[in-house]
Amino acid sequence: MPVKQLPLKKEIAYAAGMMGWSIMTNIIIVMLPYFYLPPNNSGLTPLVPQLSVFGAFNILSLIAASGRLFDAIYDPFIAALSDASDNPKGRRIPIMKYAILPAVICCSLVFYPLVKGESTLNAWWLTIVLAGFFISVTTYIIPYNALLAELTHSPDQKVKLSTYQQVGFVLGMIVAALCNNYADLIQEIFKIGDRSQALQYTIIGLSILSGLVMILPILFINEKEYTNARPTHIPLIPAIRNTFRNANFKFYLISDFAYYIALSIISSGLLFFVTVLLGLPDSDGGKFMGIMVLLSLLFYPFINYGSRKFGKKPLVLCAFAILSLIFVAIYFLGRLPFSSSAQMYILVSFASFPLASLGILPNAILADIAQKDTLETGENHEGMFFAVKYLFVKLGQTMGIAVFAMLTVYGKDPGHDYGLRLNGVVGFVLCILALIFFSQFKESKNAE
């Protein structure tokens, strides 16, 4: 059956959903290590013990990993449920709406420890509420991203809608990165002396804002008008197995996994890099993140044009190469022959192109892979492709937080910062691996 083309206002509504869950996810990535294991010049109190397990892993890294373990088990089930749904209102949106309230509540509770001080009880509490958050947000993310392949009907449309998605994502990154700036305002306006309390109020407000934005695709898009997908009849395990039979998908998946570990290291370490390596105030973290994101917007028209002219693969490879050099620079932050602010301006300027390219193109590439697979097999299991991708994205984000938290054992404070610098080495290796694996990806001519 012919279906309608998605109009601009509904494309914007769709992208708003990305902004909503981006705010909450980036709050967790950026603020979790800083809130629970803060540097000694932050004005915050450590909330979990800095204990080493097996000589390498600390409690925070294990908590982050355990929360994602629940999520990892849950991902394929929500994808299979969505792919097989015969709901008369659509396969995706009716599921998404049930995720919003639990995600808002759990994101807020992550930053409300049971004990106001260092305690293993906080560690157990964090494990439970993090698992609840990850499971809730997955119930939204998997069906939401599967819609990209179904709402678009050509490669150009996929890149266009993926671009709007990325605008939503980076706006969410900016909002989350300014968390300390909002806390400054709350402290000043309401005369709150406790820094952690100001951050808690901020995060509750941002979580509610996220939930309101996540409602927009549900309110404004009638899924049945713009998609023509049929429920899939492949059982769960064979559906997962089928995605891994796609050689292109495997190369895509490995490179994407390495990239998200590296990206999570940068996000988790941003406030530490700013305050410890460069000696700048924590409120500057949000400022530099905002500049990086705004600069990345300038590349969006070029990426849309370049993906049509040269293909998506060369742009992705170029982005991985630049990002690897940025991690080299992180190792030397504070030691370069420029002022601290100048070092950050240079870093975020060079990071803007990889942020734009690797934000827009991977989802469009995966939508191409999923659509081609549907044409070849006759089964609409786009949700399973995105479930496997986001399983690895979230495992990558978790490993990034875990690696960062683990390396803080080797120094995270002024004058004792070797652990922070080691993140630059790890990130460089990850980006090179991503580049090598994605170089094996075969981009079909009709997807350029």
Number of C-alpha atoms within 10 A of each C-alpha: 6 8 12 14 15 19 9 11 11 17 20 19 22 29 25 27 26 27 27 26 27 26 27 28 23 22 25 25 24 24 24 20 24 20 20 23 21 20 22 13 13 17 11 17 17 19 22 23 17 18 13 13 12 7 9 15 19 22 19 27 22 20 21 26 24 17 22 26 18 15 24 21 12 17 24 24 16 22 29 25 19 28 26 20 19 13 13 9 13 20 25 26 23 18 20 23 16 14 20 23 15 15 29 25 18 23 26 23 21 22 23 18 19 15 14 12 15 17 15 14 14 20 21 14 17 25 20 16 21 26 21 23 26 23 26 23 25 26 25 25 25 28 27 22 24 26 23 24 28 20 24 23 18 15 19 17 17 25 28 20 24 27 25 22 26 27 25 23 25 26 21 23 25 23 23 29 28 22 23 23 20 22 22 17 14 19 17 12 9 9 10 15 11 11 17 18 16 22 22 19 16 22 28 18 14 23 27 20 15 26 23 16 22 26 19 18 23 20 12 14 17 14 21 16 15 19 22 15 21 16 18 20 14 16 10 16 11 9 19 19 11 14 22 14 10 13 13 17 20 18 18 22 24 17 22 24 23 25 26 24 27 31 22 26 29 23 23 27 26 22 27 27 24 23 21 25 25 18 15 16 14 21 19 20 23 23 14 22 23 21 15 25 23 18 19 23 18 13 17 21 11 13 23 20 14 15 21 15 10 12 19 23 20 14 18 24 22 14 22 27 16 17 26 24 18 21 27 19 21 24 22 13 23 20 14 11 9 12 12 17 16 11 19 24 15 14 19 20 16 19 21 23 26 23 23 27 26 19 21 27 24 19 24 25 22 23 28 23 22 25 23 13 19 15 10 9 10 12 18 23 30 30 30 29 27 29 27 21 24 23 23 20 21 25 22 24 29 26 25 31 31 26 23 28 30 23 22 28 19 16 16 25 20 16 9 13 19 18 19 27 24 20 23 24 16 20 28 23 15 24 28 20 18 26 21 16 18 23 16 14 16 13 16 10 7 9 19 18
